[in-house]
Amino acid sequence: MNKNFAVIGVGGYIAPRHLKAIKDTNNNLIAALDKFDSVGIMDSYFPDAHFFVEFERFDRHIEKLKRKKNISLDYVSICTPNYLHDAHIRMALRNGAHAICEKPIVINPWNVDQLIEIERESNTKVYSILQLRIHESIIALKKKVDNGPKDKIYDVDLTYLTSRGNWYQTSWKGDVSKSGGIATNIGVHFYDMLSWIFGNVKQNIVHKHTQDTAAGYLEFEKARVRWFLSIDYDNIPENVKVQGKRTYRSITVDGEEIEFSGGFTELHTKSYEAILKGGGHGLEDARQSIQIVHDIRNTEISPMLEDYHPMLKSKQLIN
């Protein structure tokens, strides 16, 4: 049977992927909410869905559909700013609906425990979009590690540079209390991927942490990871700048580049397909990455004696 969906944050950057996933899986969008009304994208997917700019009216509409028309909400897709995820997940569960939430599923690890309790009470589920886990190149890497020598420790360099303009720091993304900071906002899916492949965290060291750049060292059961994240255009390599690009992404494992720049267009649809079949990634799956970014946000800066990312030296960012 077709399922009934609502989307909270339908005017955001990531929302079209959720709209497409709902459409591709032959389900219904019965209501959508966003404080901004530039949501013409809905016409391409669900022109008949009701749209609201006020939460109270959105919430009332859901209630009226249930009481007067016996139309129940099955899933709520959450595409809102990070700090609102927890509240919007709770709203979904209170309405007897499952929640499908963009990452980070919450900002702080203790919220995971609280949501697990509400899951049990409401007999509903919370799902996190962890699309790197279903990317073909990442799956291949995990299989290689799983089938490799059991005692092997891999050396990994993670570099993710995605330039942002002046708007970034003025928006909620630049407010640590709302976004969780740069490591949370642009790095959490990478930390989840590393956890999934290389196991539990043994050590988490932070070498640099500013509004626009963060770097450090993570040791997992099966990997030593030097990582560097930045939204500062000045950190983009010159050979990338001359190509007119503002983003650079690289993961090397034992010096070998892992190519995963493509293959992202259908990952949300694949995530939805898995969820609707009883699979998907839940709160426990997301837990370790939330703990990692929380610890990065609250860890004192360590001196760069060894095991620091090479870009810290090449960009003269060593303290």
C-alpha positions in Angstrom: 0.0 0.0 0.0 1.1 3.6 -0.6 2.3 5.4 2.4 1.5 8.9 3.5 4.4 11.3 4.0 4.9 14.8 5.3 8.0 16.9 4.8 9.3 19.4 7.3 11.8 21.8 5.8 10.6 21.4 2.2 12.2 24.7 1.2 15.7 23.6 2.1 18.6 22.5 -0.1 18.3 18.8 0.5 14.5 18.6 0.4 14.2 17.9 -3.4 16.0 14.6 -2.9 13.4 13.6 -0.4 10.6 14.7 -2.6 12.1 12.6 -5.4 12.5 9.6 -3.1 8.9 9.8 -2.0 7.7 10.0 -5.6 10.1 7.3 -6.9 8.8 4.9 -4.3 5.2 5.5 -5.3 4.1 7.2 -2.1 2.0 10.2 -1.2 3.0 13.6 0.2 0.0 14.9 2.1 1.5 18.0 3.8 4.7 20.0 3.8 6.0 22.8 6.1 8.6 25.5 5.7 8.9 29.0 7.1 9.9 30.2 3.6 7.4 29.9 0.8 9.8 29.6 -2.2 8.8 26.0 -2.7 7.8 25.8 -6.3 9.9 22.6 -6.5 6.8 20.9 -5.1 5.0 21.3 -8.4 7.4 18.9 -10.0 6.5 16.2 -7.5 3.4 16.8 -5.5 1.4 19.8 -6.7 -1.7 18.8 -4.7 0.1 18.5 -1.3 -1.0 21.0 1.3 1.7 23.5 2.3 2.1 25.5 5.5 4.5 28.2 6.7 3.3 27.9 10.3 4.0 24.8 12.4 0.7 25.2 14.3 -1.4 25.1 11.2 0.6 22.2 9.8 0.2 20.2 13.0 -3.6 21.0 13.1 -3.9 19.8 9.5 -2.3 16.5 10.3 -4.6 16.1 13.3 -7.7 17.0 11.3 -6.8 14.5 8.5 -6.6 11.7 11.1 -9.8 12.6 13.0 -12.1 13.7 10.2 -10.9 11.7 7.2 -9.2 8.7 8.8 -6.0 9.6 6.9 -3.0 8.8 9.1 0.5 9.9 8.6 3.0 7.1 8.1 6.3 8.9 7.8 7.7 12.4 8.4 10.8 13.4 6.4 12.8 16.0 8.3 15.1 18.4 6.3 15.3 21.2 8.8 18.3 22.9 10.5 20.3 20.5 12.7 19.2 22.0 16.0 15.5 21.4 15.2 15.9 17.7 14.3 15.2 16.4 17.8 12.0 18.4 18.2 10.7 17.5 14.8 11.5 13.8 15.3 9.5 13.9 18.5 6.6 15.5 16.7 6.6 12.7 14.2 6.7 10.0 16.8 3.9 11.7 18.9 1.7 11.5 15.7 2.4 7.8 15.4 4.6 8.3 12.3 8.1 7.0 11.6 10.7 9.8 11.2 13.3 9.9 8.3 15.8 12.5 9.3 18.8 14.1 7.5 22.1 13.9 9.2 23.2 14.8 11.9 20.1 13.1 13.3 20.7 15.1 16.5 23.6 17.3 17.7 24.3 15.7 21.1 24.7 12.0 21.9 22.3 12.0 24.9 19.4 12.9 22.6 19.9 9.6 20.9 19.1 7.8 24.2 16.0 9.9 24.8 14.7 9.3 21.3 15.2 5.5 21.7 13.0 5.7 24.8 10.3 7.5 22.8 10.6 5.0 19.9 9.8 2.2 22.4 6.8 4.1 23.9 5.3 5.0 20.5 6.2 1.8 18.6 7.7 3.9 15.8 11.1 4.1 14.3 13.6 6.9 13.6 15.7 6.5 10.5 18.9 8.5 9.6 19.9 9.2 6.0 23.5 7.7 6.0 23.8 7.5 2.2 27.6 6.9 2.1 26.9 3.4 3.5 25.1 2.5 0.3 27.5 4.2 -2.1 29.1 1.5 -4.3 32.7 2.6 -3.8 32.3 2.8 0.0 30.7 -0.6 0.1 33.6 -2.0 -2.0 36.1 -0.5 0.5 34.2 -2.0 3.5 34.3 -5.4 1.8 38.0 -5.1 1.2 38.6 -4.2 4.8 36.3 -6.9 6.1 38.0 -9.6 3.9 41.5 -8.3 4.6 43.9 -9.3 7.3 42.2 -9.1 10.7 45.1 -7.4 12.4 45.8 -4.8 9.7 45.6 -1.1 10.6 45.0 1.1 7.6 46.3 4.7 7.2 43.6 7.0 5.9 43.7 10.7 4.9 40.3 12.4 4.6 40.1 15.9 3.0 36.9 17.7 2.4 36.9 21.3 1.2 33.6 22.8 0.3 33.8 26.6 -0.1 31.1 28.7 1.3 30.4 32.5 0.9 29.8 35.1 3.5 26.2 34.0 4.0 27.3 30.9 5.7 28.4 32.5 9.0 25.3 34.7 9.1 23.0 31.7 8.7 22.2 29.1 11.3 25.1 27.0 9.9 27.6 29.5 11.4 26.0 29.3 14.9 27.6 26.4 16.8 24.6 26.0 19.0 22.4 25.4 16.0 24.6 23.5 13.6 27.1 21.9 15.9 30.0 23.5 14.2 31.9 22.7 11.0 32.8 19.1 11.9 29.1 18.3 12.6 27.7 20.3 9.7 29.9 19.1 6.8 31.8 16.1 8.3 29.4 13.9 10.2 28.6 11.6 7.3 32.3 11.0 6.7 32.8 10.1 10.4 29.8 7.7 10.1 31.4 6.1 7.0 34.7 5.7 8.7 33.1 4.2 11.8 31.1 1.8 9.7 34.2 0.5 7.9 36.9 0.7 10.5 35.1 0.0 13.8 35.0 1.7 17.2 36.9 4.9 18.0 39.9 4.5 20.2 41.3 8.0 20.1 40.0 11.4 19.0 42.5 14.3 18.8 41.7 17.8 17.5 44.6 19.9 16.0 42.6 22.8 14.7 39.0 24.0 15.2 37.8 27.4 14.0 34.6 28.6 12.4 35.7 27.6 9.0 38.4 24.9 9.4 38.8 21.9 11.5 41.4 19.1 11.5 42.5 16.3 13.7 43.4 12.6 14.1 41.0 9.7 14.7 42.1 6.2 15.6 39.7 3.4 15.0 40.0 -0.3 15.6 41.3 -0.8 12.1 42.5 2.7 10.9 44.6 5.7 11.7 42.8 8.7 10.2 44.1 12.2 9.6 41.2 14.5 8.6 40.9 18.0 7.4 37.6 19.9 6.8 37.2 23.5 5.6 34.7 25.9 4.0 37.5 28.5 3.4 38.1 28.9 -0.4 41.8 29.8 0.4 42.4 26.1 1.4 41.3 24.8 -2.1 44.4 23.4 -3.9 45.6 25.7 -6.7 45.2 23.1 -9.4 41.5 22.8 -8.4 41.0 26.5 -8.4 42.2 26.9 -11.9 39.5 24.5 -13.0 36.9 26.9 -11.6 35.9 24.5 -8.9 35.1 25.4 -5.3 35.0 21.9 -3.8 37.7 19.3 -3.3 37.1 15.9 -1.7 39.7 13.1 -1.2 40.0 9.9 0.8 43.1 7.9 0.5 43.6 4.4 2.1 47.2 3.3 2.4 48.0 6.0 -0.3 45.4 4.7 -2.7 42.7 7.2 -3.7 39.1 6.1 -3.2 37.0 7.5 -6.0 33.4 8.3 -4.9 32.7 11.7 -6.5 29.8 10.3 -8.5 27.0 8.0 -7.8 25.1 10.2 -5.4 21.9 11.0 -7.4 19.8 8.0 -6.4 21.1 7.3 -2.9 18.2 9.0 -1.1 15.7 6.9 -3.2 17.7 3.8 -2.3 17.6 4.8 1.4 13.8 5.2 1.2 13.5 1.8 -0.6 15.4 0.1 2.2 13.4 1.8 4.9 10.1 0.9 3.3 11.2 -2.7 3.1 11.9 -2.8 6.9 15.6 -1.9 6.6 17.4 1.4 6.8 19.7 2.9 9.4 18.4 3.7 12.9 19.5 5.6 15.9 22.1 3.1 17.1 23.7 3.3 13.6 24.1 7.0 13.9 25.3 7.0 17.6 29.1 6.8 17.1 29.3 9.6 14.5 27.2 11.9 16.8 29.6 11.1 19.7 32.6 11.8 17.5 31.4 15.3 16.4 30.4 16.1 20.0 33.8 15.2 21.2 35.5 17.2 18.5 33.4 20.2 19.5 34.3 19.9 23.1 37.9 18.6 23.0 40.8 20.9 23.8 43.2 21.6 20.9 46.3 19.3 21.0 49.8 20.3 19.8 50.7 19.0 16.4 53.6 16.7 17.2 52.7 13.9 14.8 49.9 12.3 12.9 48.5 15.6 11.7 47.0 16.2 8.3 49.6 17.3 5.7 47.4 20.3 4.7 48.0 21.8 8.1 51.7 22.2 7.1 51.2 23.0 3.4 48.7 25.7 4.2 50.9 27.0 7.1 48.0 26.4 9.6 50.2 24.7 12.2 49.7 26.5 15.5 
